Amino acid sequence: MDIKLSELPMVIHSCFVLHNICELNKEQVHDGLIQTAITSERQHQPPCAANRCTTGNNEAAGKKVRDIYVKYFD
């Protein structure tokens, strides 16, 4: 997904709202559709520099961002 960083908070907030609406209405998504979407996203990602695509760096950075969101929304 290509978006401007300035719009990222609104996109994240929208995802949370949509998720809550789906839960309230007991909407479910079939696991097959989720796997199809994940596969499609992976296939359409642009190449990136080797130093930015290492699993360890992304995983540590992802955990740090997740912890920030957890503290903010808790």
Order of alpha helices (4+ residues) and beta strands (2+ residues): alpha-alpha-alpha
